[in-house]
Amino acid sequence: MDAFFGSWKLVSCTNFDELMEAMGLSPSVRQYGNNMTSVVIFSQDGDNIVMKIKTYETTTKSVTLSFKLGEEFDENTIDFRYCKTVMNLEGGKLIQLQKWDGKEVTTICEVQDGTMTATLTFGDVTSVHTYEKI
């Protein structure tokens, strides 16, 4: 988990609108998602991992997740969904599984050479977000 700790700025994103559309997100939420930039900050608080996501578009919004690996928790997402979420660390990859309304999104985060890649998958649609450490 140590490789993830610190702050990460989004530098590129592919196929995100297609992913959001497949998830059934509204056009206004998709527009927000397509225009935002974000910073993800990982830290630790005792036994909990803390993941803060700050987005910047016309306003700043942030979401803070505090979780223990392998334990399900309730998540109010940055795109206004309410999910049951579990985070696991497998082979150096942080794997997030979100479930809501019979739907699932898997996000696999991996750190290599100072870059964090997050691959989001919903059904057969995939989006890749690339972050640089700041």
Secondary structure, 3 states (H helix, E strand, C coil): CHHHCEEEEEEEEECHHHHHHHHCCCHHHHHHHHHCEEEEEEEEECCEEEEEEEEECCCEEEEEEEECCCCCEEEECCCCCEEEEEEEEECCEEEEEEEECCEEEEEEEEEECCEEEEEEEECCEEEEEEEEEC
